[in-house]
Amino acid sequence: MQVKLVRNPWETSFENLTTKVHKSVKKAASDATKTIAADVKSSFAEAPADKQVAQANLQAVQQEVKPEEKKKLDQWRRNLADLEAQIKKAREERLKKEQALRQAQGERAEKKKVEEKKKKEEPVWKKMMKMGSQAERKVNAGG
């Protein structure tokens, strides 16, 4: 007899796996949105009339933005790595639970088979009592 494990089709869905890590997802999305908004805002900023002032401002902004962007990018990568680790942990926990359930079901099935086998097997003396006619059975039984 094969043990058939009934699986929940929603259990392996991405949404279900990320329910435990929703804060990290929200933070990563928020950081990405802020970065994109800052890029769009800087691209539509008004340019000064004087070219030299514009050059100086551009260099100053580039020097300020690079470390900020690097920090944001590093933070974003850390958040994504944490998110992946949490998803992996949730997946491993689910697989452990499934394996434990399968093992428990297998043990129950094995116990059931052993009990059924014991019920089917009769001792030799009972088999001998059933042999022959009714009169012979009485004699064999001592009566």
C-alpha positions as CSV (number, residue, x, y, z in Angstrom):
1,M,0.0,0.0,0.0
2,Q,1.5,3.3,-1.0
3,V,1.1,6.3,1.3
4,K,-0.4,9.1,-0.7
5,L,0.3,12.6,0.8
6,V,-2.4,15.1,0.2
7,R,-0.7,18.4,-0.7
8,N,-2.1,21.9,-0.5
9,P,-1.6,23.5,-3.9
10,W,-1.2,26.9,-2.3
11,E,1.5,25.8,0.1
12,T,4.3,26.2,-2.4
13,S,3.1,29.5,-3.9
14,F,5.4,32.5,-3.8
15,E,2.9,34.5,-1.8
16,N,2.7,31.8,0.9
17,L,6.5,31.5,1.2
18,T,6.8,35.3,1.6
19,T,4.2,35.7,4.3
20,K,6.8,35.3,6.9
21,V,9.2,37.8,5.3
22,H,6.7,40.6,4.3
23,K,8.5,43.3,6.3
24,S,11.8,42.6,4.4
25,V,9.9,42.7,1.1
26,K,8.2,45.9,2.0
27,K,11.5,47.5,3.0
28,A,13.3,46.4,-0.2
29,A,10.4,47.8,-2.3
30,S,10.4,51.0,-0.4
31,D,14.2,51.5,-0.8
32,A,13.9,50.8,-4.6
33,T,11.0,53.3,-4.9
34,K,13.0,56.0,-3.1
35,T,16.0,55.4,-5.3
36,I,14.0,55.6,-8.5
37,A,12.2,58.7,-7.3
38,A,15.5,60.4,-6.4
39,D,16.8,59.6,-9.9
40,V,13.8,60.9,-11.6
41,K,13.8,64.1,-9.5
42,S,17.5,64.7,-10.2
43,S,17.0,64.2,-14.0
44,F,14.2,66.8,-14.1
45,A,16.0,69.4,-11.9
46,E,16.5,72.9,-13.4
47,A,19.9,73.6,-14.9
48,P,21.6,76.8,-13.9
49,A,22.3,79.4,-16.5
50,D,26.0,79.7,-16.0
51,K,27.9,76.7,-17.4
52,Q,30.7,76.9,-14.9
53,V,28.3,76.9,-12.0
54,A,26.5,74.0,-13.6
55,Q,29.8,72.1,-14.0
56,A,30.7,72.7,-10.3
57,N,27.3,71.7,-9.1
58,L,27.4,68.5,-11.3
59,Q,30.7,67.5,-9.9
60,A,29.6,68.2,-6.3
61,V,26.4,66.2,-6.8
62,Q,28.3,63.3,-8.4
63,Q,30.7,63.2,-5.4
64,E,27.8,63.3,-3.0
65,V,25.5,60.9,-4.9
66,K,28.1,58.1,-5.5
67,P,28.6,57.3,-1.8
68,E,24.9,57.5,-1.2
69,E,24.0,55.3,-4.1
70,K,26.7,52.9,-3.1
71,K,25.2,52.8,0.4
72,K,21.7,52.3,-0.9
73,L,22.9,49.6,-3.3
74,D,24.7,47.8,-0.6
75,Q,21.7,48.0,1.7
76,W,19.4,46.8,-1.1
77,R,21.7,43.8,-1.7
78,R,21.7,43.0,2.0
79,N,18.0,43.2,2.1
80,L,17.6,40.9,-0.9
81,A,20.1,38.4,0.6
82,D,18.2,38.4,3.9
83,L,14.9,37.9,1.9
84,E,16.4,35.0,0.0
85,A,17.7,33.4,3.2
86,Q,14.3,33.7,4.9
87,I,12.5,32.2,1.9
88,K,15.0,29.4,1.9
89,K,14.5,28.8,5.6
90,A,10.7,28.8,5.2
91,R,11.0,26.3,2.3
92,E,13.3,24.0,4.4
93,E,10.9,24.1,7.3
94,R,8.0,23.1,5.0
95,L,10.0,20.3,3.5
96,K,10.9,19.0,7.0
97,K,7.3,19.0,8.0
98,E,6.3,17.1,4.9
99,Q,9.1,14.6,5.5
100,A,8.0,14.1,9.1
101,L,4.4,13.6,8.0
102,R,5.4,11.1,5.3
103,Q,7.5,9.2,7.9
104,A,4.7,9.1,10.4
105,Q,2.2,7.9,7.8
106,G,4.7,5.3,6.7
107,E,5.2,4.0,10.3
108,R,1.4,3.9,10.8
109,A,1.0,1.9,7.5
110,E,3.7,-0.5,8.6
111,K,2.1,-1.0,12.0
112,K,-1.2,-1.6,10.3
113,K,0.3,-4.2,8.0
114,V,1.9,-6.0,10.9
115,E,-1.4,-6.1,12.8
116,E,-3.2,-7.4,9.8
117,K,-0.6,-10.1,9.3
118,K,-0.9,-11.1,12.9
119,K,-4.7,-11.4,12.6
120,K,-4.4,-13.5,9.4
121,E,-1.9,-15.9,11.0
122,E,-3.5,-18.5,13.2
123,P,-1.5,-20.7,15.5
124,V,-1.0,-24.3,14.3
125,W,-3.1,-25.7,17.1
126,K,-6.2,-23.7,16.0
127,K,-5.7,-24.9,12.4
128,M,-5.5,-28.5,13.6
129,M,-8.7,-28.1,15.7
130,K,-10.5,-27.0,12.5
131,M,-9.4,-30.1,10.5
132,G,-11.7,-33.1,10.1
133,S,-15.3,-33.6,11.0
134,Q,-17.2,-32.2,14.0
135,A,-16.8,-35.5,15.9
136,E,-13.1,-35.5,15.4
137,R,-12.9,-31.9,16.6
138,K,-14.6,-32.9,19.8
139,V,-12.2,-35.8,20.3
140,N,-9.2,-33.6,19.5
141,A,-10.5,-31.0,21.9
142,G,-10.7,-33.5,24.7
143,G,-14.5,-33.6,25.0
